[in-house]
Amino acid sequence: MGDGASPTVRAQMTGPSLLAPTTAEPLATALSALIVAVAAPYLALLLLALRDVARSGPPGRAAPLPGPPPSVSVVVPAHDEERSLPALIDALQQQRYDGPVEFVLVDDRSRDRTGALIRAAADEDRRVVPVRIDRPDRRAAPKVHAVARGIRASCGEIVLTTDADCVPPPGWIDAMVRHLGADGTMVVGTVETALPDGRRGWVQRLEAIDWLALMLVSRTLARSGRALASSANNQGYRRAAFEAAGGFGATRRAPSGDEDLLVQRLGRLPGARIVFAGEPDARVRTEPSPSWWAFLGQRRRWVSRYRHAVHYRPSFLAMMGLLAAQSATLAAAVVALPWLPQAAPAVASAFAAQVAVQAYGVARGARQFGRHDLVGPELLAWAILYPFVVATVTVLAFARSGEWRAGAAPYRRRWWRRRVRTVLRAFPTGPGRRDGR
């Protein structure tokens, strides 16, 4: 067929477009430009993270602290955790730490045998400090309120936090304190799931890879001096630093996000030093999600906190916004290819570049962490599915809030009501002004 072929015939040659050529071509051009616009900065960030991974080796063991070890309080919030709590209590009681230690277990309105298990542990081990919450705080997210109550009931110089469905190794406290050192402000520990000797399905394998990717990002941010995120499953900080930062402060009014918001508050303290702990003894194991819906639900709860942008640092929001925009755009572009096949070169190039960089970086990180079991077909599957999962979770998070163990009054509605009242009080005749107030 010669060069005189009609535009319709040429469109048929490039792919089975479901739109008229006069409509498809300008849309494909716009889609290609959008893909390049969002993929370029995202790939640049991926390459920066990959450079840090390439320069890294296996996580090293932190040196012992000079002098007597500091006192430590381990704070654990629990809500209806009778199934998971026995394993955690057993792991805490097996901790090898030479300094004073207490385990503050907070029963947050549990309706099962969680409270009874905590009281039994306290009767057996005087290091266990039971705390009971009967009513939720109207201003604080339930988990933030539970952790704050636990900290108030504790007395250790160092505060470590984990969750009731986690299991720390026997050397966990010692490792976290060693990494914190004599002058550290906060230590960000490693969280992993689906251990090599455990039985796992595809969901659990992909979740384990996702956790590893998150830990690699946390390590890169901590090393660069820009620690912006952490996980409440495994973190620690000095009580003095926590109090100097105002505790949870404004973060109490967010639906969750105590870990990310707290690390950002602590990072703004003068002379703050936030370190990452990746050695095996500093790794906490969390229970894997039993299904795809459970996995997506957990990620939705994580992302829903970012709707309350007032609490977060702009650089962190920019990074999360770029991730969401890039993933949503790329996922939508792949779905739109049957209608816009002319955009296939740009979409395929961006998609292949992202998959290659993510798969290679996580593979190197997995070997550094000794997780050779995660390098295989499931890693490639994770990299391919990643933008679709992020896009889905983002939509679900903004469509419906994902508060931790719901209990606090709806935050978003109250926030807007406060803003409206503030505006009305600025006017002398407004309904917010009464009796000259």
Residue pairs with C-beta under 8 A, 6 or more apart in sequence:
1 9
1 13
5 13
7 21
7 22
8 21
10 21
11 17
11 21
11 24
11 25
11 342
14 341
14 342
15 337
15 341
15 342
15 344
16 338
16 341
17 24
17 338
17 339
17 340
17 341
17 342
18 338
18 339
19 27
19 339
19 340
24 339
24 340
24 341
24 342
25 342
27 339
27 340
28 340
28 341
28 342
28 343
29 342
29 343
31 333
31 336
31 340
31 343
31 346
31 347
32 342
32 343
32 345
32 346
32 347
34 329
34 333
35 329
35 330
35 333
35 343
35 346
35 347
35 350
36 346
36 350
38 322
38 325
38 326
38 329
38 330
39 326
39 329
39 330
39 350
39 353
39 354
41 322
42 322
42 323
42 326
42 354
43 350
43 353
43 354
43 357
45 319
45 322
46 354
46 357
46 358
46 361
47 357
48 220
49 216
49 217
49 220
49 361
50 357
50 360
50 361
52 219
52 220
52 223
52 224
53 216
53 220
53 361
53 364
53 365
53 368
54 364
56 219
56 365
56 368
57 368
58 368
58 369
58 370
59 190
59 277
59 278
59 279
59 280
59 282
59 368
59 369
60 279
61 175
61 178
61 279
61 281
62 175
62 178
62 179
62 181
62 277
62 279
63 178
64 178
65 177
65 178
65 181
65 182
66 182
68 99
69 97
69 98
69 99
69 174
69 177
70 99
70 156
70 157
70 158
70 177
71 99
71 100
71 101
71 102
71 155
71 156
71 157
71 158
72 97
72 99
72 100
72 101
72 102
72 156
72 157
72 158
72 159
72 160
72 173
72 177
73 101
73 102
73 104
73 151
73 154
73 155
73 156
73 158
73 159
73 160
73 239
74 92
74 101
74 102
74 103
74 104
74 160
74 161
74 162
74 173
75 104
75 106
75 147
75 150
75 151
75 154
75 159
75 160
75 161
76 88
76 92
76 103
76 104
76 105
76 106
76 150
76 161
76 162
76 163
76 164
77 106
77 108
77 143
77 146
77 147
77 150
77 163
77 164
78 85
78 105
78 106
78 107
78 108
78 110
78 114
78 118
78 146
78 164
79 108
79 109
79 110
79 114
79 142
79 146
79 164
79 405
80 110
80 111
80 112
80 114
80 405
81 110
81 112
81 114
81 164
81 165
82 110
82 112
82 113
82 114
82 117
84 164
84 165
84 287
85 105
85 114
85 117
85 118
85 164
86 117
87 167
88 162
88 164
88 165
88 166
88 167
89 103
89 105
89 117
89 121
89 128
91 167
91 168
91 169
91 170
91 172
92 103
92 128
92 168
93 121
93 125
93 127
94 170
95 101
95 168
95 170
95 171
95 172
95 173
95 174
96 170
96 171
96 173
96 174
97 173
97 174
97 177
98 174
99 177
100 156
101 127
101 156
101 173
102 127
102 128
102 129
102 154
102 155
102 156
103 121
103 125
103 127
103 128
103 129
104 129
104 131
104 150
104 151
104 153
104 154
105 118
105 121
105 122
105 128
105 129
105 130
105 131
105 150
106 131
106 132
106 133
106 146
106 147
106 149
106 150
106 153
107 114
107 115
107 118
107 130
107 131
107 132
107 133
108 133
108 142
108 143
108 145
108 146
108 405
108 407
109 133
109 134
109 135
109 136
109 142
109 405
109 407
114 164
115 130
115 132
118 128
118 130
119 130
121 128
121 130
122 128
122 129
122 130
129 153
129 154
131 149
131 150
131 153
133 145
133 146
133 149
136 142
136 145
136 407
136 408
137 145
137 252
137 408
138 408
138 409
139 252
139 253
139 408
140 148
140 248
140 252
140 253
140 408
141 252
141 254
141 255
141 256
141 257
141 258
141 403
141 404
141 408
141 411
142 403
142 404
142 405
142 406
142 407
142 408
143 232
143 256
143 258
143 404
143 405
144 248
144 251
144 252
144 254
144 256
144 258
145 252
145 408
147 161
147 232
147 248
147 258
148 247
148 248
148 252
151 159
151 239
151 242
151 247
156 239
157 238
157 239
157 240
158 176
158 177
158 180
158 236
158 237
158 238
158 239
159 236
159 237
159 238
159 239
159 242
160 173
160 176
160 235
160 236
161 232
161 234
161 235
161 236
162 168
162 232
162 233
162 234
162 284
163 232
163 233
163 286
165 286
165 287
166 191
166 233
166 234
166 284
166 285
166 286
166 287
167 284
167 285
168 234
168 284
168 285
169 280
169 281
169 283
169 284
170 281
171 281
172 189
172 281
172 282
172 284
174 281
175 277
175 279
175 281
175 282
176 187
176 189
176 234
176 236
176 277
176 282
177 236
179 187
179 275
179 276
179 277
179 279
179 282
180 186
180 187
180 236
180 238
180 275
181 275
183 273
184 238
184 273
184 274
184 275
185 237
185 238
185 241
185 266
185 267
185 269
185 271
185 272
185 273
185 274
186 227
186 230
186 235
186 236
186 237
186 238
186 241
186 263
186 266
186 267
186 272
186 274
186 275
187 235
187 236
187 237
187 274
187 275
187 276
187 277
187 282
188 218
188 222
188 227
188 230
188 231
188 234
188 235
188 263
188 274
188 275
188 276
188 277
189 231
189 233
189 234
189 235
189 236
189 277
189 282
189 283
189 284
190 215
190 234
190 276
190 277
190 278
190 282
190 283
190 284
190 369
191 211
191 214
191 215
191 231
191 233
191 234
191 283
191 284
191 285
191 286
192 208
192 211
192 212
192 215
192 283
192 284
192 285
192 286
192 369
192 371
193 204
193 207
193 208
193 211
193 285
193 286
193 287
193 288
194 200
194 204
194 205
194 207
194 208
194 288
195 285
196 371
196 373
198 204
200 208
200 288
202 378
202 381
203 288
203 289
203 290
203 291
203 292
203 295
204 288
204 289
205 374
205 378
206 295
206 378
206 381
206 382
206 385
207 288
207 289
207 295
208 288
208 371
208 374
209 362
209 366
209 374
209 378
209 379
209 382
210 382
211 286
212 362
212 365
212 366
212 369
212 371
212 374
213 358
213 362
213 365
213 382
214 231
215 278
215 365
215 369
216 361
216 362
216 365
217 229
218 227
218 229
218 230
218 231
218 276
219 276
219 278
221 227
221 228
221 229
222 274
222 275
222 276
223 276
226 315
227 263
227 264
227 267
227 274
228 260
228 263
228 264
228 267
228 313
228 315
228 316
228 319
229 259
229 260
229 263
229 316
230 259
230 260
230 262
230 263
231 259
232 258
232 259
233 284
233 286
234 282
234 283
234 284
235 259
235 263
237 262
237 266
241 266
241 269
241 272
242 262
242 266
244 269
245 262
245 265
245 266
245 268
245 269
246 265
248 258
248 261
248 262
249 265
250 261
250 310
250 311
251 257
251 258
251 261
251 262
251 265
251 311
253 308
253 311
253 411
253 415
254 261
254 305
254 308
254 311
254 411
255 304
255 305
255 308
255 401
255 402
255 403
255 404
255 408
255 411
256 301
256 302
256 304
256 305
256 402
256 403
256 404
257 305
257 306
257 308
257 311
260 305
260 312
260 316
261 311
261 312
263 274
264 312
264 313
264 316
266 272
266 274
267 274
278 369
280 370
289 295
289 298
296 389
296 392
296 393
296 396
297 402
299 389
299 393
300 393
300 396
300 397
300 400
300 402
301 397
301 402
301 403
301 404
302 393
302 397
302 402
303 324
303 393
303 394
303 396
303 397
303 402
304 397
304 398
304 400
304 401
304 402
304 403
305 402
306 312
306 317
306 320
306 397
307 397
307 398
307 401
307 412
308 411
308 412
308 415
309 317
323 390
324 390
324 391
324 394
326 387
327 386
327 387
327 388
327 390
327 391
327 394
328 387
328 390
328 391
328 394
328 395
330 347
330 350
330 351
330 354
330 387
330 391
331 387
331 388
331 390
331 391
332 391
333 343
333 347
334 347
334 351
334 388
336 343
337 343
337 344
337 347
351 387
354 383
354 386
354 387
355 380
355 383
355 384
356 383
358 383
358 386
359 379
359 380
359 382
359 383
362 374
362 379
362 382
362 383
363 375
363 379
366 372
366 374
366 375
366 379
367 375
401 410
401 411
401 412
403 411
421 432
422 432
424 430
424 431
424 432
424 433
425 432
425 433
427 433
